[in-house]
Amino acid sequence: VFGIVIYFHGPNMQQVMAKFGRLAVALVAVVLASGVTMACLLLKEFQNLIATGYGVGLLVKLGCVSALLLVAATNKWWTVPRLQLTHYSHRLSLAIVVEIIFGIAIFTVTAVITGVIGIDVG
């Protein structure tokens, strides 16, 4: 991560990150739409969101996804436009590490709710 940020340091980095941000918005919208659709199909009823282990795990996953999106939005609308200023490339590097940690948490929760808990909504 730090190598990428150092390689693209300066005006080129700001352009690359801005282009990535535009693409990421579209991809995130598709992933969120598919996730909501799948959750609705699997849970069948809203009460299963809090009445089943799978639903509670899904809420934990939603919390991780929300935190990840908050960090990503901060990068897109606050950090990337300021990359020309001192220390903002370092801030971006740290934020990307935080995003990676949330991504790992999302994959971990997904593995637990699908492989260990399973879905049993009757």
N, C-alpha and C positions, 0 to 999 in steps of 0.2 A: 504494500500500500504506500509506504513512504517513498519507495523507489519510483512509483508512478507519479506521485505528486512532485517529487524533485525533478523528474524528467520533463514534466510539462510545466515547470515553474515559469511564471510570468504571463504575458498576454496570451500565449498559446494555450496555457493551462485553463485560463478563464474561458476561452472559446470552446475548448474540448468539453469542459464541465457543463457549460451552458447547453451545448448540443446534446450531451448525455441526459441532462435534466429534462429537455423537451421530449426525448424518446422515452425516458423512464415514466413520465406522466401517463402516456398512452398504455404502456405495458402494465403499470400498476393498476390502472382502471380495469383492464381485461382480467388480471389475476383476482382483483377484489370481486368483480362481478361473478366470476366462476366459483370463487370460494363461498360467496353468499348463496348462490344457486345450489351448490352441493350441500351446504349446511341445511338449507330448507328441505331438500330432498331426503337427507338422512334423518333429520330430527322429526320431521312430519308435523309436530306440534310445538308451539312456542314454549310450553311448560317443560318440555324435555331438555331445554337449554339449562335449566337449573335443577331438574329432577333426576338427571342421569350423570354418571361419571364422565361420559363422553361430552355431554353438554357443558359441564363445568370446565373440563379440559379445553374445550373449544373457546370458552370465555377467557381462559388464561392465554390461549394462543391469540385471541383478538386483542388482549391487552398488550402483548409483545408486538403484534403487528402495528397497533396504534402508536406505540412508543417509537418503533422504527420509522414510521411515516412522519412523526413529529421531528425526529432528527433529520430525516431526508428533506423535509420542507424547509427547515431552518437552513440547511445547506443551500438549497436551491434559491431561496429568496433573501438570505442574509449573508451567508459566507461567500458563495461563488461571486456575487456582484462586487465583493470587496477584496478579491484575491490580489489586487495590485497593492493593497495596503500591507504594512508590516505585520507579520505573524499570522495572517489569515490562511496561508497555505499550511502552516502547522495546525491551526484549528481544524482545517478541512481534513487533514490526516487523522487527527484524533477522532473526529466525528465519524469518519469512515470505519475506524476500528470499533467504535460503539455500534455502528450499523451492523458490522460483521458479528458482533457478540449477540445482538438481538436476532439476527438471522439464524445463528446456531441455536439460540433458545427456541425459536419457532420450529426448526427442524426437530429438536429434541421433544418438544411438547407434541408435535405431530406424530412422532414415532411412538410415544407413550400412549396417546389416545387411540391410535389405530392398531398398535401391536400388542399392548398390554391390557388396556381397558376395554377396547372394542365398543361397538355400538349395539345397544340392546334397548330399543324403544318400543318394542312390542308391536 
